[in-house]
Amino acid sequence: MPLNLEKLGRFLLRGLRIGASTVSIVELLRSDWTGGVSAAVAWLVFLQVERRLPPLTPEPED
């Protein structure tokens, strides 16, 4: 069960990272510098968190 929660957490973190990068690009194209830079910083934070996570270990078979 913990492995499934970990997979879900990684999936949600990846979704947040993709969303932040998309928002950053859109905001910068609209010349909203504050929103674009804020979303870019959020993207960098999500990226660093994802890189620091340990690799998934396979679940042992019963």
C-alpha positions in Angstrom: 0.0 0.0 0.0 2.7 2.6 0.8 4.2 2.0 -2.7 0.9 2.9 -4.3 0.8 6.2 -2.2 4.4 6.9 -3.2 3.6 6.4 -6.9 0.5 8.6 -6.6 2.6 11.3 -4.8 5.2 11.2 -7.6 2.5 11.4 -10.2 0.9 14.5 -8.5 4.3 16.1 -8.1 5.0 15.6 -11.8 1.6 17.2 -12.6 2.4 20.2 -10.4 5.8 20.6 -12.1 4.2 20.5 -15.6 1.4 22.9 -14.5 3.9 25.3 -13.1 6.0 25.4 -16.2 2.9 25.9 -18.4 1.7 28.7 -16.2 5.1 30.3 -16.3 5.3 30.2 -20.1 1.8 31.6 -20.5 2.3 34.4 -18.0 5.6 35.4 -19.5 4.1 35.5 -23.0 1.3 37.7 -21.6 4.1 40.0 -20.2 3.0 39.3 -16.6 6.5 39.2 -15.2 5.5 38.7 -11.5 3.3 35.7 -12.2 5.7 34.2 -14.7 8.7 34.5 -12.5 6.7 33.2 -9.5 5.6 30.1 -11.5 9.1 29.6 -12.7 10.4 29.5 -9.1 7.7 27.1 -8.2 8.7 24.9 -11.1 12.3 24.9 -9.9 11.3 24.0 -6.4 9.1 21.1 -7.7 12.0 20.0 -9.9 14.5 19.9 -7.0 12.1 18.0 -4.7 11.5 15.4 -7.4 15.3 15.0 -7.9 15.9 14.5 -4.2 13.3 11.7 -3.9 14.9 8.2 -3.5 14.2 5.8 -6.3 11.2 3.6 -6.1 11.9 0.1 -4.7 9.8 -2.8 -6.2 7.2 -4.3 -4.0 8.2 -7.9 -2.9 6.0 -10.7 -4.2 4.1 -12.8 -1.6 
